[in-house]
Amino acid sequence: MNNEIKIFEGNQICSIWDNEQEEWYFSVVDIVGALTDSKNPRDYWYRVKKG
């Protein structure tokens, strides 16, 4: 697997390439932070999953 940091609208998004599946996996918390401008994206994601 290959780890990389992607940039989306100035925000860093952690990603991993899986050679076996030939797919990228991205950090949901990083994406939530980029899309919502939340000060605490981990808490935001926790509440979304819970609801």
Beta strands, then each sheet from edge to edge (+ up, - down):
strand 1: 2-8
strand 2: 11-18
strand 3: 23-26
sheet 1: 1+ 2- 3+
end
